[in-house]
Amino acid sequence: MNIGEKIKNLRTSKLMTQKELSGDVITRNMLSQIESGSALPSLQTLIYLANRLGVPVGYLVSDGGTNETFYKKYSNYPNIVESYKSGEWEICRDLCIECFSEGGDNEITYMLAQASMHLGMSYFGEGRLKAAVRMFEETLDYSALTVFDIGGILSCVSAHAEIMSLISPSLNLEISKKTESDIICTNDICKFSSALITEADQAIIPSEGEWANPNFFYILSAKSLMENGNYEAAIALLSHVCEDSMLPRPIMYLALDDYEKCCKETGDYKDAYEISQARMQLFEKMLADN
């Protein structure tokens, strides 16, 4: 990136017009030529512009590497923190990637891992499972590069990976093997995953009030009813669950799968067929390239 491009990027990131940056020292036309690369600033002009933009002159004349990465963080840090605090994960990730350097800043790398994880969780909820896998793989890569405590991140990624592996073996990308951690995350997906992979006689299912969305609890309760042969009661719970448009798509898929099994067990093959069709349509959407 040349001097003019750096000046323009800094100016636009600060929402400054060319007139505001030029001030009374240089003309707007001269600044335009500098930014376009058709003119080079004098040392005096360079010092003036660096002071106006709030960066050392060294950043503007550096040819890349560690110094440039540091000054990019200096410039972007307030926006990174704001997007991180407000949960604007896509913006946060893009800003962090711009400042990222392998073996560099641990804080940026940690926030990048967090942003990637949250984007993966969002894709998972929407049923965009291939996109979720890509983002979770990115999360693991960045997590390995920071000295910060990433136990919660690894636990969360592992929980989502376990559920995806139940939907399709093609989604079992050895994520769980990379994410062994004693730290347990407490969101609904993590609690649900933990209950699913624990032996039935050892599973401790959190009470209904401990779930942000109680339909997770109802799905697990329906599974217990199915194990005891009480399929009619399980159907009552699952029919209610499947009306929840806010339920993450992979969890809906698992609920539909159990619902279909219950209908077959009770001899209701008409409903079983309709539910099977809905389940397969959802399956195809979740494994599409999205």
C-alpha positions in Angstrom: 0.0 0.0 0.0 1.5 3.4 -1.0 1.5 6.6 0.9 -1.5 8.0 -0.9 -3.6 4.9 -0.3 -2.7 4.9 3.4 -3.6 8.6 3.8 -7.0 8.0 2.0 -7.8 4.9 4.1 -7.0 6.7 7.3 -9.0 9.7 6.3 -12.1 7.7 5.3 -11.9 5.6 8.4 -12.1 8.8 10.4 -15.0 10.1 8.3 -12.9 13.1 7.2 -13.4 14.9 4.0 -10.5 16.0 1.8 -11.3 19.6 2.7 -11.2 18.8 6.5 -7.8 17.0 6.2 -6.3 19.7 4.0 -7.0 22.5 6.4 -5.1 25.7 5.6 -1.8 24.1 4.9 -2.3 22.3 1.5 -5.0 22.6 -1.1 -7.7 20.0 -1.5 -6.5 19.4 -5.1 -3.0 18.7 -3.9 -4.4 16.2 -1.3 -6.4 14.5 -4.1 -3.3 14.1 -6.2 -1.4 12.6 -3.2 -4.2 10.2 -2.5 -4.4 9.1 -6.1 -0.6 8.6 -6.3 0.0 11.2 -8.9 2.0 13.4 -6.5 4.3 12.7 -3.5 4.0 14.9 -0.4 7.0 16.9 0.8 8.4 16.0 4.2 6.7 19.0 5.8 3.3 18.0 4.2 3.8 14.4 5.3 4.4 15.5 8.9 1.3 17.7 8.8 -0.9 15.0 7.4 0.4 12.4 9.9 -0.4 14.8 12.8 -3.9 15.5 11.4 -4.6 11.7 11.0 -3.2 10.9 14.5 -0.5 8.5 13.3 3.4 8.6 13.3 5.0 9.6 10.1 6.7 6.2 10.2 3.5 4.5 9.4 2.9 6.5 6.2 6.4 5.8 4.9 6.7 2.2 6.1 6.7 -0.5 3.4 4.7 -3.1 5.4 5.6 -5.6 8.2 5.4 -5.2 11.9 5.3 -1.4 12.0 2.5 -1.2 9.5 0.5 -3.8 11.4 1.0 -1.9 14.7 -0.2 1.4 13.2 -3.2 -0.3 11.6 -4.2 -1.5 15.1 -3.6 2.0 16.4 -5.9 3.4 13.8 -8.6 0.7 14.0 -8.6 -0.2 17.7 -11.5 2.0 18.8 -13.7 0.6 16.0 -12.6 -2.9 16.8 -13.5 -2.5 20.5 -16.8 -0.9 19.7 -17.8 -3.7 17.2 -16.6 -6.3 19.7 -18.7 -4.8 22.5 -21.8 -4.4 20.4 -21.6 -7.9 18.9 -21.0 -6.7 15.3 -19.0 -9.8 14.6 -18.6 -9.5 10.9 -17.2 -5.9 11.2 -15.1 -6.9 14.1 -13.6 -9.8 12.2 -12.9 -7.7 9.1 -11.1 -5.1 11.2 -9.1 -7.6 13.1 -8.0 -9.4 10.0 -6.7 -6.1 8.6 -4.5 -5.7 11.7 -3.6 -9.4 12.1 -0.1 -10.7 11.9 0.9 -14.3 12.8 2.9 -14.3 16.0 1.9 -10.7 16.6 -0.7 -9.1 18.8 -2.4 -11.6 21.2 -5.4 -9.3 21.9 -6.2 -8.9 18.2 -5.8 -12.6 17.7 -8.1 -13.4 20.6 -10.8 -11.0 19.4 -10.5 -12.5 15.9 -11.1 -16.0 17.3 -14.1 -14.7 19.3 -15.6 -13.0 16.2 -15.0 -16.1 14.0 -16.7 -18.3 16.7 -19.8 -16.0 16.9 -20.1 -15.9 13.2 -19.9 -19.7 13.1 -22.6 -19.9 15.7 -24.8 -17.6 13.7 -24.3 -19.6 10.5 -25.0 -22.8 12.5 -28.3 -21.3 13.8 -29.3 -20.4 10.2 -28.6 -23.9 9.0 -25.6 -22.8 6.9 -23.5 -25.7 8.1 -20.7 -25.6 5.6 -20.2 -21.9 6.3 -20.3 -22.7 10.0 -17.6 -25.4 9.6 -15.3 -23.0 7.7 -15.7 -20.3 10.4 -15.2 -22.8 13.3 -12.0 -24.0 11.6 -10.8 -20.4 11.4 -11.7 -20.0 15.1 -9.5 -23.0 15.9 -6.6 -21.7 13.8 -6.6 -18.3 15.5 -7.2 -19.8 19.0 -3.9 -21.7 18.6 -2.0 -18.4 18.1 -3.0 -16.5 21.3 -1.8 -16.9 24.8 -5.2 -15.8 26.2 -7.5 -18.4 27.8 -9.5 -19.9 25.0 -11.1 -22.8 27.0 -14.6 -21.3 26.6 -14.1 -20.9 22.8 -12.9 -24.5 22.4 -15.8 -25.8 24.5 -18.3 -23.9 22.4 -16.9 -25.0 19.1 -16.7 -28.6 20.2 -20.4 -28.5 21.2 -21.5 -27.3 17.8 -19.2 -29.8 16.1 -20.8 -32.7 18.0 -24.3 -31.7 16.9 -23.2 -31.3 13.3 -21.6 -34.7 13.3 -25.0 -36.2 14.2 -26.5 -34.6 11.1 -23.8 -35.7 8.7 -20.5 -37.5 9.0 -19.1 -35.1 6.4 -19.3 -32.3 8.9 -17.2 -34.2 11.5 -14.0 -32.4 10.6 -12.0 -33.5 13.6 -13.1 -30.3 15.4 -13.9 -32.1 18.6 -10.5 -33.7 18.7 -8.8 -30.3 18.6 -11.0 -28.8 21.3 -10.6 -30.9 24.4 -11.3 -28.6 27.3 -12.4 -28.8 30.9 -14.2 -25.5 30.6 -17.9 -25.9 29.8 -19.8 -23.1 28.1 -23.3 -22.5 29.3 -25.4 -21.5 26.3 -28.3 -23.7 25.1 -26.3 -25.4 22.4 -23.5 -26.4 24.7 -25.9 -27.8 27.4 -27.9 -29.6 24.7 -24.8 -31.2 23.1 -23.5 -32.3 26.5 -26.8 -34.0 27.3 -26.9 -35.8 23.9 -23.4 -37.3 24.0 -23.6 -38.4 27.7 -24.8 -41.9 28.4 -28.5 -41.9 29.0 -28.2 -43.3 32.6 -25.6 -40.7 33.5 -27.1 -37.6 31.7 -28.1 -34.7 33.9 -30.6 -32.6 32.0 -30.9 -29.0 33.3 -34.3 -28.1 34.5 -36.7 -26.2 32.2 -36.0 -22.8 33.8 -32.2 -23.1 33.1 -32.7 -22.9 29.3 -32.9 -19.6 27.3 -35.2 -21.5 25.0 -37.2 -24.2 26.8 -37.8 -26.2 23.6 -34.3 -27.6 24.0 -35.5 -29.1 27.3 -38.7 -30.4 25.6 -36.6 -32.2 22.9 -34.5 -33.9 25.6 -37.6 -34.8 27.6 -39.2 -36.3 24.4 -36.1 -38.5 24.0 -36.5 -39.8 27.5 -40.2 -40.6 26.8 -39.2 -42.4 23.6 -36.7 -44.5 25.5 -39.5 -45.6 27.8 -41.8 -46.3 24.9 -44.2 -43.4 25.6 -44.3 -42.2 22.0 -47.7 -40.4 22.2 -46.4 -38.1 24.9 -43.2 -37.5 23.0 -45.2 -36.6 19.9 -47.1 -34.0 21.9 -43.9 -32.3 23.0 -42.2 -32.5 19.5 -45.2 -31.2 17.7 -45.0 -28.1 19.9 -41.2 -27.8 19.4 -41.5 -27.9 15.6 -43.6 -24.8 15.6 -40.7 -22.7 17.0 -39.4 -20.7 14.1 -36.5 -19.4 16.3 -35.1 -22.8 17.0 -31.6 -23.3 15.4 -32.1 -25.2 12.1 -29.8 -28.2 13.1 -31.8 -28.6 16.4 -35.0 -28.5 14.4 -33.6 -31.2 12.2 -33.0 -33.5 15.2 -36.5 -32.8 16.5 -38.0 -33.7 13.2 -36.0 -36.9 13.1 -37.4 -37.9 16.5 -40.9 -36.8 15.5 -40.8 -39.0 12.4 -39.6 -42.0 14.5 -42.4 -41.5 17.0 -45.0 -41.4 14.2 -43.7 -44.6 12.7 -43.8 -46.3 16.2 -47.5 -45.3 16.6 -48.4 -46.4 13.1 -49.1 -42.9 11.8 -47.3 -43.3 8.5 -49.0 -40.4 6.8 -47.6 -37.9 9.3 -44.3 -39.8 9.3 -44.0 -39.3 5.5 -44.8 -35.6 5.7 -42.3 -35.0 8.5 -39.7 -37.0 6.6 -40.2 -34.7 3.6 -39.7 -31.6 5.7 -36.7 -33.1 7.4 -35.0 -34.0 4.1 -35.7 -30.6 2.6 -34.1 -29.0 5.6 -31.1 -31.4 5.4 -30.5 -30.5 1.8 -30.6 -26.8 2.6 -28.2 -27.2 5.5 -25.6 -29.0 3.4 -25.9 -26.7 0.4 -22.8 -24.5 -0.4 -23.8 -21.4 1.4 
